[in-house]
Each structure stands twice: as C-alpha cells, then as structure tokens.
Amino acid sequence: MKRLLFILPFIIANILSAQTLVGYWPMNETSGDSVYDQTANLRNGYTAGADIVSGKIGNARSFVGTNSDNIAIRAGGGLNNQQTGAITCWVKWSGTQDADIQSQGYGAITSRQKDATFSQQIIALDAADPATGKIQWRPYAFNVPVITSSAATGDGTWHYLVINYSSGAHRLYVDAVSDGTATTTGSITNDINIPLSIGAWIGEGAGYSTSIIDEFRTYSDTLNQTTVDSLYALTGVTRKMRIIN
C-alpha cells in the first residue's frame, strides 16, 4: 500500500515543541525583494540587493559585500529587547570579507545598529579571509567579542550556526557542536524601530559580508542540544512529497 510522506521530519512540532520560535525566514522566494517570515508574527523583510540563489535547502540569499546588500527585518526580527534568545542559520562565507568599523570584524552576517546609540547582536569573522577567519559573537557592543570559535570557517564552506544568548550565559554551536561559551553580562536595547539586518552590519558599522545565508531563525529562548541536533539534521532534506511503497 502506498502512502504519502512529507519529507520535513520533526515538522515544527518535534523541533520546536519546547522552544519559542519568533521568526523563520527560509529564503525560498523565487523572485522579488521581499523575504517572508513563515511564523504567525509576519515579520517580513526587504532587501534591495541580495540575490536569490540555490541554498543549503532550497533557495537562499546571496550577499556580495556592498552597502545595499542586506535584508532588513522589521521589529528587530523578534529580538528587540530580547534579553534571552537564539539565532540560527546556514551560512557560507566566500572570498575576502569587508572590514567593519575600525576593523573590529569582517563579513558581518547579523546586526542591530542605531548610529551613535548601539551596535548589538553582531555575528562576524575575526579575519578577512574565511580560510583563517573564526566566528565571533558580539551581543552588546561592537568592540567586545564574547565568543570566538575554535576553528576557522573555511572559504566557501557551509556551516550551521546557533547562537544562544542570555546575560551571563552565551554559547556558540557550529554544525551542532558546542564551540565556545561566555559569561559576559549585558543588556539588549529596546528600540522596536531598529531592524535586524541579515548579511551585514549596516550604518556606521559599515561591514558587509560576501556570503550565502539560508534557513534563518530567531527564538525568544535558548535552544537545547536536542533541538540543535534536530535542526542540523534537516540538512539536505527535500521539502517535496514523495510516495513510498
């Protein structure tokens, strides 16, 4: 007897049953400049320059290191004033990365920036060459990395990143393996008008990545190892139906 199976295991219920997903941008659009949030929060984003390309799973967005190349997600992508949360995505840095302000980092892929006021929730590399650059997490200030990964990302290599953060407790996962912790304390600023930028550190940060980003999620809680493993296991799983005898 034939039966239909949807090949998206753990369909949200298994992956997210005990977690709080506040934004999910799979980047699977086929045209246009809008990037749609698949949660009920509908925090849709807009880009003026990030092209649609083949990604890790389905389509993705490509960034080429220029000041129009980013995705702006309204209301901080669900992370505004979020003192505990998580950020997850697939990312592939390729080629020389743009240096941000005072060369504090290179190839930033996330940020919330209000010029002359705050620079927060920044994920970037510590070197311009991904072959030697390590991943840094700067939650509270542009010049204070609280975690640096143990290994370089590699040029043109896909990685699945998870950042868990809370004042006094931060953890970076790379490909579902814990790769750094920190006990730095601080506060995420409350300004609902400041978007979450994907693919760049905009404004005075002036740091833009040359990268491909896919399957971007934000949470209002940290993720446990089981959930991290489940999300990572979705790699390469087709979203289409198939028939099994």
C-alpha positions in Angstrom: 0.0 0.0 0.0 1.3 3.4 -1.0 1.3 6.2 1.5 2.3 9.9 1.3 5.1 11.2 3.4 6.1 14.8 3.8 9.9 14.9 4.0 10.2 17.6 6.6 10.8 15.4 9.6 10.1 16.8 13.1 7.7 19.3 11.3 8.0 22.2 13.7 6.1 20.2 16.4 9.1 18.0 17.2 11.7 20.6 16.6 10.1 23.5 18.4 7.6 21.9 20.8 9.5 23.3 23.8 11.1 26.3 22.1 9.8 29.7 21.2 10.2 30.5 17.5 9.7 34.2 16.9 10.9 34.4 13.3 11.6 32.0 10.4 12.9 33.1 7.0 13.6 30.0 4.9 14.7 32.3 2.0 12.8 30.2 -0.5 11.3 33.0 -2.6 11.7 32.7 -6.3 11.5 36.4 -7.2 11.3 39.8 -5.7 12.9 41.8 -2.9 10.6 40.6 0.0 11.8 37.9 2.4 8.8 36.3 4.1 8.6 35.3 7.8 6.8 31.9 8.0 5.7 32.4 11.6 2.4 34.0 12.6 4.4 37.1 13.6 4.8 38.0 9.9 8.0 40.0 10.4 8.7 40.1 6.7 12.0 41.5 5.5 13.1 43.5 2.5 16.3 43.6 0.5 17.5 45.9 -2.2 20.4 43.8 -3.3 20.5 40.2 -2.0 20.0 37.9 -5.0 18.1 34.6 -4.9 20.4 31.6 -5.4 20.5 27.9 -4.7 21.0 27.4 -1.0 21.7 24.6 1.5 18.0 23.7 1.4 16.0 25.1 -1.5 16.8 28.7 -2.3 18.9 31.2 -0.3 20.1 34.8 -0.5 23.5 35.8 -1.8 25.4 38.9 -0.5 28.3 40.4 -2.4 29.7 42.9 0.2 28.1 46.2 -0.8 26.2 48.6 1.2 22.8 47.7 -0.4 23.3 44.0 0.2 21.4 43.2 3.3 18.0 42.1 4.5 16.2 44.4 6.9 13.8 42.5 9.2 11.3 44.8 11.0 10.9 44.9 14.7 14.4 43.6 15.2 13.4 40.2 13.8 11.8 39.4 17.1 15.0 40.1 19.1 14.3 43.7 20.1 14.7 44.0 23.9 15.0 40.2 23.9 17.4 39.5 26.8 17.4 35.7 26.2 17.2 34.2 22.8 18.8 32.3 19.9 19.8 32.9 16.3 20.3 30.1 13.9 21.2 29.9 10.2 23.1 28.2 7.5 25.9 30.4 6.1 28.8 30.1 3.6 31.4 32.9 3.6 33.4 33.1 0.3 36.3 35.3 -0.7 37.7 38.4 1.0 35.3 39.9 3.6 34.6 43.5 4.1 36.1 45.1 7.2 33.7 46.8 9.5 34.4 50.0 11.6 37.9 50.2 12.9 38.4 46.6 11.5 36.7 45.2 14.6 35.4 42.3 12.4 34.9 41.1 8.9 31.9 39.9 6.8 29.2 40.6 9.4 26.0 38.5 8.8 23.8 39.9 11.6 23.5 43.2 13.4 21.1 45.7 15.0 22.5 49.1 14.6 21.4 52.6 15.7 24.1 55.0 14.8 25.7 56.8 17.8 23.5 54.8 20.2 24.1 51.0 20.0 25.6 48.2 17.9 24.4 44.8 19.0 23.7 41.1 18.1 26.6 41.0 15.6 27.9 37.8 14.1 31.1 38.2 12.1 34.5 36.8 11.4 37.8 37.9 13.1 39.7 38.0 9.8 39.0 39.0 6.2 39.9 35.5 4.8 37.4 32.8 5.7 40.1 30.3 5.3 41.6 31.7 8.6 38.7 33.7 10.0 36.9 32.5 13.1 33.3 33.2 14.0 32.8 35.9 16.6 29.6 36.8 18.6 29.3 40.4 19.8 25.9 40.8 21.6 26.3 44.1 23.5 29.0 46.2 21.9 30.7 46.4 18.5 34.2 46.1 20.0 33.6 43.4 22.6 33.5 39.8 21.1 32.4 37.5 23.9 32.9 34.2 21.9 35.4 33.3 19.2 35.1 29.9 17.6 37.9 27.4 18.0 38.4 26.8 14.2 38.3 28.8 11.0 35.2 28.6 8.9 36.9 27.7 5.6 36.4 29.6 2.3 33.2 28.5 0.6 32.2 26.1 3.2 28.6 25.7 4.6 28.2 25.8 8.3 25.1 25.7 10.6 25.4 28.3 13.3 23.4 28.5 16.5 23.9 31.4 19.0 22.3 31.0 22.4 22.5 34.2 24.4 21.4 35.5 27.8 23.2 37.9 30.1 25.8 35.8 31.8 25.4 32.8 29.6 26.3 32.6 25.9 27.0 29.6 23.7 28.0 29.1 20.1 27.3 25.9 18.2 28.9 25.2 14.8 27.4 22.3 12.9 25.6 21.2 16.1 28.9 21.0 18.1 29.4 23.4 21.0 32.3 25.7 20.1 32.6 28.3 22.8 30.9 29.8 25.8 31.0 33.0 27.7 29.6 34.5 30.9 29.6 38.1 29.7 26.7 40.2 31.1 24.9 43.0 29.4 21.5 44.2 28.1 19.9 44.2 24.6 18.5 47.6 23.9 14.8 48.3 23.4 14.1 50.1 20.2 11.3 48.5 18.1 12.1 50.7 15.1 15.6 49.2 14.6 15.5 46.2 12.2 17.6 43.1 12.4 20.0 43.2 9.5 20.9 39.9 7.8 24.0 39.8 5.7 25.6 43.0 7.0 26.4 45.3 9.9 24.8 48.5 8.4 25.1 52.2 9.1 28.2 53.3 10.9 29.2 49.7 11.3 29.8 49.6 7.5 30.6 45.9 7.5 29.2 43.8 4.6 29.6 40.1 4.0 30.3 38.1 0.8 28.2 35.1 1.7 25.1 33.0 1.1 22.6 32.7 4.0 19.8 30.2 4.3 17.2 29.0 6.8 17.4 31.9 9.2 15.5 31.6 12.5 15.2 33.6 15.7 13.9 32.5 19.1 12.9 34.0 22.4 14.6 31.3 24.4 17.8 29.3 24.1 17.9 26.0 22.3 18.9 22.7 23.9 21.3 20.3 22.3 18.4 18.0 21.1 16.8 20.9 19.2 20.1 22.0 17.8 20.7 18.4 16.6 17.3 18.2 15.1 17.6 21.5 13.2 21.1 20.5 11.9 19.6 17.1 10.8 17.3 18.9 8.4 20.3 19.4 6.1 19.5 18.4 2.5 16.1 17.0 3.3 13.7 17.7 0.4 10.6 19.7 1.2 8.6 17.8 -1.5 6.2 14.9 -1.1 7.2 11.5 -2.2 5.5 8.2 -2.5 6.8 5.2 -0.6 5.6 1.6 -1.1 
